[in-house]
Amino acid sequence: MATNNKPANRLRCGNIKATIWQNSGPKGPFFSTIFSRPFKDQSGNWRIGTSFGLHDLEALLTVAHEAKAWIAAHTLKR
């Protein structure tokens, strides 16, 4: 569960987003990441998707690498 209502960081590549949350656990704080893809449904309303097509995967890899680097850098500061 998140320790506050604000993400620790947000990253984006194209239409793919990575939201990094700081959580508390029995062994202390840790980070987790949620990957998402906003899209408009048939009614024109914005939705958040968590599945990725072929054309999303390169951007997903990019934000995953960026999220890993950010978490590693901030984990070492403790």
C-alpha positions as a printed NumPy array, in Angstrom:
array([[  0.   ,   0.   ,   0.   ],
       [  1.288,   3.477,  -0.869],
       [  2.544,   5.598,   2.003],
       [  0.988,   8.743,   0.5  ],
       [ -1.309,   9.704,  -2.33 ],
       [  1.38 ,  11.118,  -4.624],
       [  3.615,   8.966,  -6.789],
       [  7.344,   9.091,  -6.146],
       [  7.878,   9.677,  -9.876],
       [  6.143,   9.507, -13.248],
       [  7.896,   8.635, -16.485],
       [  6.592,   8.694, -20.025],
       [  7.665,   7.554, -23.461],
       [  5.171,   8.257, -26.2  ],
       [  1.816,   7.05 , -24.978],
       [  3.218,   4.69 , -22.324],
       [  3.461,   5.798, -18.7  ],
       [  5.296,   4.388, -15.7  ],
       [  4.119,   5.516, -12.275],
       [  6.495,   4.725,  -9.414],
       [  5.054,   4.413,  -5.921],
       [  6.878,   4.221,  -2.612],
       [  5.384,   1.594,  -0.308],
       [  6.016,   0.377,   3.228],
       [  6.656,  -3.256,   4.044],
       [  7.863,  -5.339,   6.987],
       [ 11.451,  -4.858,   5.788],
       [ 11.058,  -1.101,   5.253],
       [ 10.149,   1.099,   2.317],
       [ 10.294,  -0.149,  -1.255],
       [  9.231,   1.028,  -4.704],
       [  6.766,  -0.516,  -7.14 ],
       [  5.853,   0.505, -10.684],
       [  2.581,   0.545, -12.586],
       [  2.712,   0.687, -16.386],
       [ -0.268,   2.094, -18.27 ],
       [ -1.466,   3.245, -21.654],
       [ -4.209,   5.888, -21.868],
       [ -6.666,   5.529, -24.748],
       [-10.043,   6.816, -25.846],
       [-12.938,   4.368, -25.923],
       [-15.621,   4.293, -28.614],
       [-17.56 ,   7.023, -26.774],
       [-14.535,   9.324, -26.751],
       [-13.892,   8.928, -23.011],
       [-10.341,   8.48 , -21.767],
       [ -9.545,   5.101, -20.222],
       [ -6.4  ,   3.56 , -18.77 ],
       [ -5.201,   0.322, -20.337],
       [ -2.71 ,  -2.151, -18.937],
       [ -2.255,  -4.248, -22.049],
       [  0.268,  -3.35 , -24.702],
       [  0.329,  -4.051, -28.414],
       [  3.273,  -4.597, -30.699],
       [  3.72 ,  -0.87 , -31.33 ],
       [  3.725,  -0.095, -27.566],
       [  6.49 ,  -2.5  , -26.595],
       [  9.498,  -0.34 , -27.508],
       [  8.136,   2.539, -25.41 ],
       [  7.312,   0.091, -22.614],
       [ 10.919,  -1.138, -22.632],
       [ 12.186,   2.443, -22.507],
       [ 10.074,   3.471, -19.501],
       [ 10.832,   0.154, -17.764],
       [ 14.586,   0.813, -18.079],
       [ 14.119,   4.405, -16.893],
       [ 12.02 ,   3.228, -13.935],
       [ 14.644,   0.641, -13.   ],
       [ 17.403,   3.267, -13.093],
       [ 15.353,   5.751, -11.053],
       [ 14.458,   3.149,  -8.41 ],
       [ 18.061,   1.931,  -8.194],
       [ 19.349,   5.483,  -7.746],
       [ 16.817,   6.297,  -5.041],
       [ 17.169,   2.987,  -3.242],
       [ 20.938,   3.53 ,  -2.867],
       [ 20.357,   6.886,  -1.137],
       [ 18.876,   5.233,   1.957]])
